[in-house]
Amino acid sequence: MTVTLYLDVYFAVNMLMDFLLLYLVKRIWRLPASLLRLLAGAGAGAFWSCAAIWLYGLPPWAELFATWLAAGAFMVFVAFGRQEKKQFIRCLITLWLVSVAVGGIFAAVGERVFATGQWTFAAFGFGVAGLFFVGRTGLVFFRECMSMQNRIYDVTLYYEGRTKMVRALLDTGNRLYEPYGHQPVHVLTGSACRGFCERARKVIYIPFCSVGTEHGILPGIRMDRIEVRREGKLVRAYEQPWVAISRGPLSPRHQYDMLLHEEQ
């Protein structure tokens, strides 16, 4: 069986797909990449796809390394320029993930094409629609994940000579204040208090309102100090802050045990 491959068509198709993938990465991370840079990155990926044809017979590990790591990293570099190491790795991993997702969609469409023996307009439409919805879903998912991740900190609590480390979320929607001096109040789960501040000398009761609870009261204590860190670096310190104790968990997935007030 003889297969005829038109290299110019093969290059154009790969360049279009690579452009769409890089565009998804740009949207997910909101990167300031120009159309020209995206096209250049897509062109680099398409060039490698064509070059790989002539390198047929490479060991699987070498082909995997060259395609996913070397070519992918070069595409990211050309499309988005020089970045911090962490952001560069994020972009590369995101490119891998959207490539796998889109590849799965077109593989499913390809099975339909091979079954009928022709590439129909409907199959092409399903492929493009799948690409759009995967990109849209991925965009929302990554934005939510990164929005959450960028607001989670490592917190050290100090109370009467004892210390406790917890994970905390900087809650921009926290409007909790103690009723006497109108000072901001952080919120800590009751489970995090065990063996640390279960017995407090001075307790105040703080009224609150939340979704599903019209009115409520939380016990509050005054910590000696709270230190907020990210990646080991001190970001902020609170002196003698008020902390309310919540009976239930604050995170449904137990990602954090404390809500930090954005003020103070």
Secondary structure, DSSP 8 states (H G I E B T S, - for coil): ------HHHHHHHHHHHHHHHHHHHHHHHT----HHHHHHHHHHHHHHHHHHHHTTT--HHHHHIIIIIIIHHHHHHHHH-S--HHHHHHHHHHHHHHHHHHHHHHHHHHHHHHHHTS--HHHHHHHHHHHHHHHHHHHHHHHHHHHHHTTEEEEEEEETTEEEEEEEEEETT---B-TTT--BEEEEEHHHHTTTSSS-S--EEEEEEETTEEEEEEEEEE-SEEEEEETTEEEEEEES-EEEEESS-S-TT-S-SEEEES--
